[in-house]
Amino acid sequence: MKQQIRKAETLKALQTAASRAFRSQGYSGTGVDGIAKQAGATSGAFYAHLGSKDRAFQTALELGLNEVIEAIPDYQARHGKNWPEAFARYYLGAAHRKDLACGCAMTALSPDVVRASAETRSLFEEKMKTITGLIADGLETGDDEDRAAKAWAFLSILIGALTTARALASEAQAEKVAAAALHAALTIVAR
């Protein structure tokens, strides 16, 4: 029993370390040994639990996108009809912009998904459909097709703006990008 608990703890530690590493350093900047060290495990344990760097990336991606899938209904429940603004303000906020390791997997990992396997890209697509479906379900105006289009536009504005703001050297310019994107994203979902 102790060994099973230890294995589960090691797996969780490796998944968490992989998620943080891929989000903050990207696929090419992340190594198996670094993930294992961060998790307090050996490289052998990494391979035993995650199999490969590609599988670790896929696991990190899934964990990160599941965080968003859990967060959207929470925002909807806590903020009612004002949930898109609350979510967008958090998403584009300075604290989220600066926290690469724990920030959004949609922004941090999408560039690496472009170069990933077909299996990983399919996982990404399915999770993103789920995310936009949750967003669309939380919008008050339009038919199903219109709300789906608004959801994709809303999410794409947020992801693109966060990516751009994170890449800027100036915090003042990052704030301007975030403010402009916030306005555009909220305009989309309000129509």
Buried (B, 14 or more C-beta within 10 A) or exposed (E): EEEEEEEEEBBEBBBBBBBBBBBBBBBEEBEBEBBBBBBEBEBEBBBBBBEEBBBBBBBBBBBBBBBBBEBBEEBBEEBEEEBBBBBBEBBBBEEBBEEBEBBBBBBBBBEBBEEBEEEBBEBBEEBBEBBBBBBBBBBEEBEEEEBBBBBBBBBBBBBBBBBBBBEBEEEEEBBEBBEBBBEBBBEBBEE
